[in-house]
Amino acid sequence: MRKPYIADKLKIEKDRDGLSLKMLQEHFKLYEGYVKKSNEIQEKVKSADKSEAQATYSFIGELKRQETFAVNGMKLHETYFAHLSGDGEPKGELVLMIENDFGSLDEWKLEMVATALSARGWAILAFDFRDNALHIYGSDAHNVGAVWGAIPVIVLDVYEHAYIMDYGINRKSYLDAFFKNLDWEYANAIVREYGLAEKHGK
């Protein structure tokens, strides 16, 4: 039997460079809501009438559609918040992987920023097992644009709620703050957890 999801705790206790604690705390409440709704949906799926399932409308169908929104919202926010306790200094095996796949850190950042300015929801550096390489994917919603068989390594939230309290609609300045706080150690921990450096390019 699957266990219910348990929400992480916000580990940030003071303002970050360019990101106020108040904004991060309010944003974190959205994440907690996704955890709650993920559990609620999965409980309702158990008792939903599966015999009425059909593509135009059914209660079970709506539950399954919204499940992907809630669960992806939970997972992406967990990685996003874990990225915000660093010093922004690129380091580790991930840097070598980025330089190999994008040519340089500068070229990678140009594409990452362009994706973040173009997307309505997320810009994600992911390791794709299809070619064992890094790719930057843009997503307009938690359950739109996700690529199967890829591990998010760096996750950047570009929904307006991620920055509007501190920056209004100035997304570019928010992106600068994100990169100043990016925890490369955490990103490298993901690389190590999944053995991505060993798989890279093979």
C-alpha positions as CSV (number, residue, x, y, z in Angstrom):
1,M,0.0,0.0,0.0
2,R,1.4,3.4,-1.0
3,K,2.0,5.9,1.8
4,P,0.7,9.4,1.6
5,Y,3.0,12.2,0.6
6,I,4.5,14.2,3.4
7,A,5.4,17.9,2.7
8,D,8.9,19.1,3.1
9,K,9.7,21.9,5.5
10,L,11.0,25.2,4.2
11,K,14.7,25.2,5.1
12,I,15.2,28.9,4.3
13,E,15.0,31.0,7.5
14,K,16.0,34.5,6.3
15,D,16.0,36.6,3.2
16,R,18.1,35.3,0.3
17,D,20.1,37.6,-2.0
18,G,17.2,39.2,-3.9
19,L,14.5,36.9,-2.6
20,S,12.6,37.9,0.5
21,L,11.7,35.4,3.1
22,K,8.1,36.6,3.1
23,M,7.7,35.9,-0.6
24,L,9.3,32.4,-0.3
25,Q,7.0,31.6,2.7
26,E,3.9,32.6,0.7
27,H,5.2,30.6,-2.3
28,F,5.8,27.6,-0.1
29,K,2.2,27.5,0.9
30,L,1.3,26.8,-2.7
31,Y,3.6,23.8,-2.6
32,E,2.0,22.5,0.6
33,G,-1.3,22.8,-1.2
34,Y,-0.1,20.5,-4.0
35,V,1.0,17.9,-1.5
36,K,-2.4,18.0,0.2
37,K,-4.3,17.8,-3.1
38,S,-2.0,15.0,-4.4
39,N,-3.0,12.9,-1.4
40,E,-6.7,13.9,-1.6
41,I,-6.9,13.0,-5.3
42,Q,-5.2,9.6,-4.8
43,E,-7.6,8.7,-2.0
44,K,-10.6,9.7,-4.2
45,V,-9.3,7.5,-7.1
46,K,-9.6,4.5,-4.9
47,S,-13.4,4.9,-4.4
48,A,-14.2,6.5,-7.8
49,D,-16.5,4.6,-10.1
50,K,-14.1,3.2,-12.7
51,S,-17.0,1.8,-14.8
52,E,-18.1,5.3,-15.9
53,A,-14.7,6.1,-17.4
54,Q,-14.8,7.8,-20.8
55,A,-12.8,10.5,-22.6
56,T,-15.3,13.3,-22.9
57,Y,-16.1,13.5,-19.2
58,S,-16.0,11.2,-16.2
59,F,-15.2,11.8,-12.5
60,I,-12.3,9.3,-12.6
61,G,-11.0,10.9,-15.8
62,E,-10.9,14.4,-14.1
63,L,-9.2,12.9,-11.1
64,K,-6.5,11.4,-13.2
65,R,-6.0,14.6,-15.2
66,Q,-5.7,16.7,-12.1
67,E,-3.5,14.2,-10.4
68,T,-0.6,14.9,-12.9
69,F,-1.0,18.6,-12.2
70,A,-0.9,18.2,-8.4
71,V,1.9,15.6,-8.3
72,N,4.1,17.4,-10.8
73,G,3.5,20.7,-8.9
74,M,4.6,19.0,-5.7
75,K,7.8,17.5,-7.2
76,L,8.9,20.5,-9.2
77,H,8.5,22.8,-6.2
78,E,10.5,20.5,-4.0
79,T,13.5,20.7,-6.3
80,Y,13.0,24.4,-6.9
81,F,13.1,25.3,-3.2
82,A,16.0,23.0,-2.6
83,H,18.0,25.0,-5.1
84,L,17.7,28.4,-3.3
85,S,20.2,28.0,-0.5
86,G,23.4,28.2,-2.5
87,D,26.0,30.9,-3.4
88,G,25.4,30.7,-7.2
89,E,29.0,29.5,-7.8
90,P,29.1,26.8,-10.5
91,K,31.0,23.8,-9.4
92,G,31.2,20.0,-9.6
93,E,30.6,17.4,-12.3
94,L,27.5,19.1,-13.6
95,V,29.6,22.0,-14.8
96,L,31.6,19.6,-17.0
97,M,28.5,18.0,-18.3
98,I,27.0,21.4,-19.2
99,E,30.1,22.5,-21.0
100,N,30.1,19.3,-23.0
101,D,26.4,19.6,-24.0
102,F,26.0,23.3,-24.4
103,G,29.6,24.4,-25.3
104,S,30.1,26.6,-22.3
105,L,28.4,27.8,-19.1
106,D,27.6,31.1,-20.8
107,E,25.8,29.4,-23.7
108,W,23.9,27.2,-21.2
109,K,22.7,30.2,-19.2
110,L,21.7,32.1,-22.4
111,E,19.4,29.2,-23.3
112,M,18.2,28.7,-19.7
113,V,17.2,32.4,-19.4
114,A,15.6,32.4,-22.9
115,T,13.5,29.4,-21.9
116,A,12.6,31.0,-18.6
117,L,11.5,34.2,-20.3
118,S,9.5,32.2,-22.9
119,A,7.8,29.6,-20.7
120,R,4.6,30.3,-18.6
121,G,5.5,27.9,-15.8
122,W,8.9,26.3,-15.6
123,A,12.4,26.2,-17.2
124,I,14.1,22.8,-16.4
125,L,17.6,21.5,-17.0
126,A,17.0,17.8,-17.3
127,F,19.1,14.7,-18.0
128,D,17.3,12.8,-20.7
129,F,17.9,9.0,-20.8
130,R,17.0,8.9,-24.4
131,D,20.4,10.3,-25.4
132,N,22.1,10.4,-22.0
133,A,22.5,14.2,-22.3
134,L,21.4,17.4,-20.7
135,H,18.5,19.4,-22.2
136,I,16.6,22.5,-21.2
137,Y,12.9,22.0,-21.4
138,G,10.2,24.7,-21.0
139,S,6.8,24.0,-19.5
140,D,3.7,26.1,-19.5
141,A,2.1,24.2,-16.6
142,H,3.0,21.5,-14.2
143,N,1.5,18.8,-16.4
144,V,2.2,20.5,-19.8
145,G,5.6,20.0,-21.5
146,A,7.0,17.3,-19.1
147,V,9.3,14.9,-20.9
148,W,9.1,11.3,-19.9
149,G,12.4,9.5,-19.1
150,A,14.2,12.6,-18.0
151,I,15.4,13.7,-14.5
152,P,15.1,17.4,-13.5
153,V,18.5,18.6,-12.3
154,I,17.9,22.4,-12.1
155,V,14.3,23.6,-11.7
156,L,13.3,27.2,-12.2
157,D,9.8,28.4,-11.4
158,V,8.7,31.2,-13.7
159,Y,5.1,31.4,-12.7
160,E,4.3,35.0,-11.7
161,H,3.7,33.9,-8.1
162,A,7.4,33.0,-7.8
163,Y,8.5,36.7,-8.1
164,I,5.6,39.2,-8.3
165,M,5.7,40.1,-4.6
166,D,9.4,41.2,-4.8
167,Y,9.7,42.2,-8.5
168,G,6.3,43.0,-9.9
169,I,6.3,41.8,-13.5
170,N,10.1,42.2,-13.8
171,R,11.0,38.6,-14.5
172,K,14.5,39.3,-15.7
173,S,15.6,40.7,-12.3
174,Y,14.0,37.7,-10.6
175,L,16.0,35.4,-12.8
176,D,19.2,37.2,-11.8
177,A,18.3,36.5,-8.1
178,F,17.6,32.9,-8.8
179,F,21.1,32.3,-10.3
180,K,22.7,34.2,-7.4
181,N,21.1,31.7,-5.0
182,L,21.4,28.6,-7.1
183,D,22.8,25.7,-5.0
184,W,25.1,23.8,-7.4
185,E,25.9,21.4,-4.6
186,Y,22.3,20.3,-4.5
187,A,22.2,19.9,-8.3
188,N,25.4,17.8,-8.2
189,A,23.8,15.7,-5.5
190,I,21.1,14.8,-8.0
191,V,23.8,13.9,-10.6
192,R,25.4,11.6,-8.0
193,E,22.1,10.1,-6.8
194,Y,21.2,8.9,-10.3
195,G,24.8,8.2,-11.6
196,L,24.3,10.7,-14.4
197,A,27.9,11.6,-14.9
198,E,28.7,7.9,-15.6
199,K,25.8,7.6,-18.0
200,H,26.5,11.0,-19.7
201,G,27.3,10.8,-23.4
202,K,27.1,7.0,-23.5
